[in-house]
Amino acid sequence: MKKYHIFTAFSGYDSQMMALRMLSDRSKNIKFELVGWAEIEPAAIAAHNAAFPEYSQCNYGDISKIDWAKVPNFDMFTYSFPCQAVSKSGKSGGIRKGSNTTSSLLWECERAIEVKRPKFCIMENVKALVTKQKTKKGDDDTESTVMYKDFMKWEFTMCRLGYWNYLKVLDAADYGVPQHRERTIMVSIRKDNEEDPHYVFPVVQNLKPTTIDSILDVDVGEKNYLPDEKVRSFIAILASGDNELSNVKMPKIKKETIKNSHPVKKIITPTTKNGLATTLMASSYIKSRDITYLLSTGHYPKTGVVEIWESLMDLECEKVNWGKLSAKYKKNRDLCNNSREEILSAVRNLNGSQFIRLRDLTAAECLRLMSVPKEYVKRMLNPEKELMKINYTEEAIKSMMMMPIKNEKTGKVIMKHIATDESALKKMAGNSIVVDMLFYVFKSLLIG
């Protein structure tokens, strides 16, 4: 049996190890051991400890402070460095060496690779990393082209360190996942001889994608739902310009109504032209109760759920004042075009006992949309219950889940249980890599 030793940098909850475990379970003649990982975010550390409690003592923390000579040797190094200064949704400060952006932490990986000389290195980041696109008219040295040139410097560095590099943008939707999510992958293989190993990226899998409906929870807590007045405003935005809905009446919903009702249909919004969920973002959790969180954040639409509920009693309806739609909201409305008609059709066909509700995705739904295996979803959402099933003591679990958190206003540091924090897990999912896509990348590399 072949055994590989792994180090994952910028680990998060570690999609890489999840994919490798999946590969090990399916191949039976290959095993993987995590000799170390590097993560500094408290929530991510707690989530990693929940998913992989056996490796809770192997976190080397800040990658810029690691003495690689003291780290056990490893065969594979994975690095999904921060995308904030690369992603179009973040602050584009670039990856230039010495720029002190979070994304420039990429260059800390040079020390690791130079000292440990792993056989394989796997990089992942957003598509914008290699997008050659002008962002300023008449300027040949725009931010995007500078980003591309800086990344080419990294690729040249990998060549200098003695690696063959294979680069491609992959879409998770091509690997059976109901999410349009394009990511740059670079596979680097050490030059042990002069022959190019010819790595071949996994071909598009002609798999029937998991349906979006299959990732949705049956029961969702009330904290995920928007107030009724926000729902009515949301529908008004979508209905703008639709004469057929100009006189539509909608029920006014109270808490008592919700207690005596149940959902009968769910619609993901917005979706792509192929009916897939749009790219899950790190900001997919609600920071405010603004209705536009479902329509867009910056240039990117977010994913949410419109639900049709059935009440046990007839509802009192009233005419909705649609009002005049501003140019800003017209633009946001157009981002929802692929699911807009389905939602408006549902509004037109409401019977006397049906009404609309609006919510964001739960943490579990976000993790499923990233194809995180069920066992890890359970562990991260309920570590105490799940880890006790595999013989971890209550005291051991508590020590892994409690993280020091600093209050930005007071400066006081408190220990807080955060592995099950909904917002933190949603953010991690939005920052992570689709597990199924990684599975095929690793399979092509190690098995063929």
C-alpha positions in Angstrom: 0.0 0.0 0.0 1.3 3.4 -1.0 1.3 6.0 1.8 1.6 9.8 1.3 2.5 12.4 3.9 0.6 15.7 3.4 1.0 19.3 4.6 -1.9 21.7 3.9 -1.3 25.5 4.1 -4.1 28.0 4.6 -6.1 25.0 5.5 -9.5 26.2 6.5 -11.6 23.2 7.4 -9.3 21.3 4.9 -11.2 20.4 1.7 -7.9 18.9 0.5 -7.8 16.3 3.2 -11.5 15.5 2.7 -10.8 14.8 -1.0 -7.8 12.7 -0.2 -9.7 10.7 2.3 -12.4 10.2 -0.3 -9.7 8.9 -2.7 -8.3 6.6 -0.1 -11.7 5.1 0.7 -12.4 4.4 -3.0 -9.0 3.1 -4.0 -8.2 1.0 -1.0 -4.5 0.8 -1.9 -3.5 4.3 -1.1 -3.4 6.2 2.3 -2.7 9.7 3.4 -1.3 11.1 6.6 -1.5 14.8 7.5 1.9 15.6 9.1 1.0 19.3 9.5 -1.3 22.2 8.6 -1.2 25.9 8.9 -4.1 28.1 9.9 -4.5 31.2 12.1 -8.3 32.0 12.0 -9.8 30.7 15.3 -13.1 29.6 13.7 -11.2 27.7 10.9 -9.0 26.1 13.5 -12.0 24.9 15.5 -13.7 23.6 12.4 -10.6 21.8 11.3 -10.3 20.2 14.8 -13.9 19.1 14.6 -13.4 17.6 11.1 -10.0 16.0 11.9 -9.6 15.8 15.7 -6.7 13.4 15.3 -4.6 16.2 13.9 -5.6 18.9 16.4 -2.0 19.1 17.6 -0.4 19.4 14.2 -1.4 23.0 13.4 1.8 25.1 12.8 -0.2 28.4 12.8 1.2 31.5 11.0 2.9 30.3 7.8 5.3 33.2 7.9 6.7 32.0 11.2 7.2 28.3 10.5 10.7 26.9 10.8 10.4 24.3 8.0 13.5 22.5 9.1 11.6 21.3 12.2 8.5 20.1 10.2 8.4 16.4 9.3 9.0 15.6 5.7 6.0 15.4 3.4 5.3 14.2 -0.1 2.5 16.7 -1.0 2.1 20.4 -0.2 -1.2 22.1 -0.8 -1.6 25.9 -0.7 -4.9 27.7 -1.2 -3.5 31.2 -0.2 -5.9 34.1 0.7 -7.8 35.5 -2.3 -8.8 38.9 -0.9 -6.3 40.8 -2.9 -6.9 38.8 -6.0 -10.7 38.2 -6.1 -12.8 40.7 -8.0 -15.0 40.7 -4.9 -12.2 41.7 -2.6 -9.6 44.5 -2.3 -7.3 44.0 -5.3 -3.9 44.7 -3.9 -2.3 41.8 -5.8 0.2 39.1 -4.9 3.4 41.0 -5.5 6.2 39.8 -3.3 6.8 42.2 -0.4 3.4 44.0 -0.9 2.2 42.9 2.5 -1.3 42.0 1.2 -2.9 38.8 2.5 -2.6 37.3 -0.9 1.2 37.9 -1.0 1.5 35.3 1.7 1.8 33.0 -1.4 5.5 33.8 -1.3 5.9 32.2 2.2 5.2 28.9 0.4 8.6 29.4 -1.4 10.4 28.7 1.9 8.4 25.6 2.5 9.0 24.1 -0.9 12.6 25.1 -1.0 13.4 23.3 2.3 11.1 20.3 2.1 11.1 19.6 -1.6 7.8 17.7 -1.8 7.1 15.5 -4.8 3.8 17.3 -5.5 2.5 20.8 -4.9 -1.2 21.8 -5.5 -2.2 25.4 -5.7 -5.8 26.7 -5.8 -7.2 30.3 -6.0 -9.8 32.3 -7.9 -10.0 32.6 -11.7 -9.0 36.2 -11.5 -5.5 35.1 -10.7 -4.8 34.2 -14.3 -7.4 36.4 -16.1 -5.7 38.6 -18.7 -8.3 41.4 -18.8 -8.0 45.2 -19.2 -9.8 47.1 -16.5 -8.9 50.6 -17.7 -9.4 51.8 -21.2 -6.2 52.8 -23.0 -4.0 51.4 -20.2 -1.9 48.3 -21.2 -0.7 47.7 -17.7 -4.1 47.3 -15.9 -4.6 45.7 -12.5 -5.6 42.3 -14.1 -2.6 42.1 -16.4 -0.3 43.1 -13.5 -1.9 40.3 -11.4 -1.2 37.8 -14.3 2.4 38.9 -14.6 3.0 38.6 -10.9 1.5 35.1 -10.9 3.8 34.2 -13.8 6.7 35.2 -11.6 5.5 32.6 -9.1 5.2 30.0 -11.8 8.8 30.8 -12.8 9.9 30.5 -9.2 8.4 27.0 -9.1 10.3 26.2 -12.3 13.5 27.5 -10.7 12.8 25.3 -7.6 12.7 22.3 -10.0 9.1 21.6 -10.8 7.0 21.0 -13.9 3.8 23.1 -13.7 0.4 22.4 -15.1 -2.2 25.2 -14.9 -5.9 25.2 -15.7 -9.2 26.9 -14.6 -11.7 24.3 -13.6 -15.4 24.7 -12.9 -16.9 22.7 -10.1 -20.1 22.3 -12.2 -18.2 19.9 -14.5 -17.7 17.5 -11.6 -21.2 16.8 -10.5 -21.7 19.8 -8.2 -24.7 22.1 -8.7 -22.6 25.3 -8.4 -20.9 27.4 -11.0 -17.5 27.9 -9.4 -14.4 28.5 -11.5 -11.1 28.2 -9.8 -7.4 28.2 -10.9 -5.6 25.0 -10.1 -1.8 24.6 -10.6 -0.3 21.1 -10.2 3.5 21.1 -9.8 5.5 17.9 -10.0 9.1 17.8 -8.9 11.6 17.2 -11.7 13.2 13.9 -10.6 14.5 13.3 -14.2 14.4 15.2 -17.5 11.2 13.6 -18.7 8.1 15.7 -18.4 5.5 13.6 -16.5 2.7 15.1 -18.5 0.0 15.6 -15.9 -3.5 15.5 -17.4 -6.2 17.5 -15.7 -9.4 15.5 -15.1 -11.8 15.6 -18.0 -15.3 17.0 -17.6 -17.3 14.3 -15.8 -20.5 13.4 -17.6 -22.2 13.0 -14.2 -25.8 13.8 -13.4 -25.3 16.8 -11.1 -26.6 16.7 -7.6 -29.8 18.8 -7.8 -29.8 22.1 -5.9 -32.9 20.9 -4.1 -31.0 18.0 -2.6 -28.7 20.3 -0.6 -31.5 22.2 1.1 -32.5 21.6 4.8 -36.0 20.5 5.7 -36.2 22.5 8.9 -34.6 25.9 9.1 -34.3 28.2 12.1 -36.2 31.5 12.1 -33.0 33.5 12.3 -32.4 32.7 8.7 -35.6 34.3 7.4 -36.1 38.0 6.5 -39.0 39.9 7.9 -42.2 40.0 5.9 -41.8 43.6 4.8 -38.4 42.8 3.3 -40.0 39.9 1.4 -42.6 42.3 -0.1 -39.9 44.7 -1.1 -37.9 41.9 -2.7 -41.0 40.8 -4.7 -41.6 44.4 -5.7 -38.1 44.7 -7.1 -38.5 41.5 -9.2 -42.1 42.5 -10.3 -41.0 46.0 -11.5 -42.1 46.4 -15.2 -44.5 43.4 -15.0 -48.0 44.8 -15.8 -49.6 41.5 -14.9 -48.5 42.0 -11.3 -49.4 45.6 -10.9 -52.6 44.8 -9.0 -51.5 41.7 -7.2 -52.4 41.4 -3.5 -50.1 39.6 -1.1 -50.9 38.3 2.4 -49.5 40.1 5.4 -47.7 37.5 7.6 -47.6 37.4 11.4 -45.7 35.1 13.8 -48.9 33.2 14.5 -49.3 32.6 10.8 -45.9 31.0 10.5 -46.5 28.7 13.5 -49.5 27.3 11.7 -47.9 26.9 8.3 -45.3 24.7 6.5 -43.2 25.1 3.3 -44.4 23.4 0.1 -41.9 24.7 -2.5 -38.4 26.1 -2.5 -36.7 28.1 -5.3 -33.0 28.9 -5.3 -32.2 32.4 -6.4 -30.3 33.6 -8.3 -29.3 30.7 -10.6 -27.1 30.5 -13.7 -28.5 29.9 -17.2 -28.0 26.2 -16.6 -30.0 26.2 -13.4 -26.9 25.9 -11.2 -26.4 27.9 -8.0 -24.2 31.0 -8.6 -20.7 31.0 -7.0 -21.0 30.7 -3.2 -19.3 33.7 -1.6 -17.5 34.2 1.7 -20.0 37.0 2.3 -23.0 34.7 1.7 -24.1 35.1 5.3 -26.3 38.0 6.3 -24.4 41.0 7.8 -27.4 43.2 7.7 -31.1 42.7 6.9 -30.9 44.5 3.6 -33.2 42.9 1.0 -30.5 43.3 -1.6 -28.3 40.6 0.1 -30.1 38.1 -2.2 -29.7 40.1 -5.3 -26.1 41.2 -5.3 -23.0 42.2 -3.3 -20.8 44.4 -5.4 -20.8 42.8 -8.9 -21.7 39.3 -7.7 -25.1 37.9 -6.9 -25.6 35.9 -3.7 -27.4 32.6 -3.3 -30.6 32.5 -1.3 -33.9 30.7 -1.1 -37.5 31.8 -1.9 -40.0 29.6 -0.2 -43.8 29.1 -0.8 -45.5 28.3 2.4 -49.0 26.8 3.0 -51.1 28.0 5.9 -53.8 26.0 7.7 -56.1 29.0 7.3 -57.1 31.5 4.7 -54.9 34.6 4.8 -55.9 38.2 4.6 -54.3 39.9 1.6 -53.6 43.5 0.8 -52.4 45.3 -2.4 -48.7 45.8 -2.6 -47.4 49.3 -3.4 -44.8 48.5 -5.9 -43.5 52.1 -6.3 -40.9 53.3 -8.7 -37.8 51.3 -9.1 -34.4 53.1 -9.0 -31.7 52.4 -11.6 -29.7 50.7 -8.8 -32.4 48.1 -8.1 -33.1 47.6 -11.8 -29.5 46.5 -12.2 -29.9 44.2 -9.2 -33.2 42.8 -10.5 -31.5 41.9 -13.8 -29.0 39.7 -11.9 -31.9 37.5 -10.9 -33.2 37.0 -14.4 -32.7 33.3 -14.5 -34.9 32.6 -11.5 -37.0 35.8 -11.6 -39.8 34.3 -13.8 -40.1 31.2 -11.7 -40.5 33.4 -8.6 -43.0 35.7 -10.2 -45.0 32.8 -11.5 -45.2 31.4 -8.0 -46.4 34.8 -6.8 -49.1 34.9 -9.5 -50.3 31.4 -8.5 -50.5 31.9 -4.8 -53.9 30.6 -3.5 -55.7 32.0 -0.6 -53.6 30.0 2.0 -50.1 30.4 0.5 -47.5 33.1 1.0 -43.8 33.8 0.2 -40.8 33.7 2.6 -37.2 34.6 1.9 -34.1 33.3 3.6 -30.3 32.8 3.2 -28.6 29.4 3.0 -27.9 27.7 6.2 -24.3 26.7 7.1 -25.1 23.0 6.4 -26.5 24.0 3.0 -23.4 26.0 2.2 -21.1 23.1 3.1 -23.2 20.7 1.0 -22.9 23.0 -1.9 -19.2 22.7 -1.5 -19.7 18.9 -1.6 -18.3 18.5 2.0 -19.0 14.8 3.0 -21.9 14.3 5.4 -19.7 13.1 8.3 -17.7 16.3 8.3 -20.8 18.5 8.0 -22.1 16.8 11.1 -18.8 17.1 13.0 -18.5 20.8 12.3 -22.1 21.6 13.1 -22.2 19.5 16.3 -18.7 18.6 17.4 -19.6 17.5 21.0 -22.2 15.0 19.9 -20.3 13.6 16.9 -16.8 13.4 18.4 -18.1 11.6 21.5 -19.4 8.9 19.1 -15.7 8.2 18.2 -14.6 8.1 21.8 -13.3 11.7 22.4 -14.0 12.8 26.0 -16.0 15.9 26.8 -12.8 17.6 28.1 -10.8 16.8 25.0 -13.5 18.1 22.7 -13.9 21.3 24.7 -10.1 22.0 24.5 -10.3 21.6 20.7 -13.4 23.8 20.3 -12.6 26.7 22.5 -10.7 29.5 20.8 -9.3 32.8 22.0 -11.3 35.7 20.5 -10.2 39.4 20.9 -12.9 42.0 21.2 -12.0 44.7 18.8 -13.5 47.5 20.9 -12.3 46.5 24.4 -9.2 44.6 23.4 -10.2 41.9 25.9 -9.5 38.3 24.9 -12.1 35.7 25.8 -12.4 32.0 25.1 -15.4 31.2 22.9 -16.9 28.1 21.4 -17.1 28.9 17.7 -16.9 25.7 15.7 -20.7 25.7 15.4 -21.0 29.4 14.6 -23.3 29.7 11.5 -21.8 32.8 10.1 -18.2 31.5 10.5 -19.0 28.2 8.8 -20.8 30.0 5.9 -17.8 32.3 5.4 -15.4 29.3 5.5 -17.5 27.5 2.9 -17.4 30.5 0.6 -13.6 30.7 0.9 -13.1 26.9 0.4 -12.6 24.5 -2.5 -15.3 22.1 -3.8 -14.3 18.7 -2.5 -15.5 16.6 -5.4 -13.5 18.7 -7.9 -10.3 18.2 -5.8 -11.0 14.5 -5.7 -10.7 14.3 -9.4 -7.6 16.5 -9.5 -5.9 14.1 -6.9 -7.2 11.0 -8.6 -5.7 12.1 -12.0 -2.4 12.9 -10.3 -2.0 9.8 -8.1 -4.0 7.1 -9.8 -4.7 8.2 -13.3 
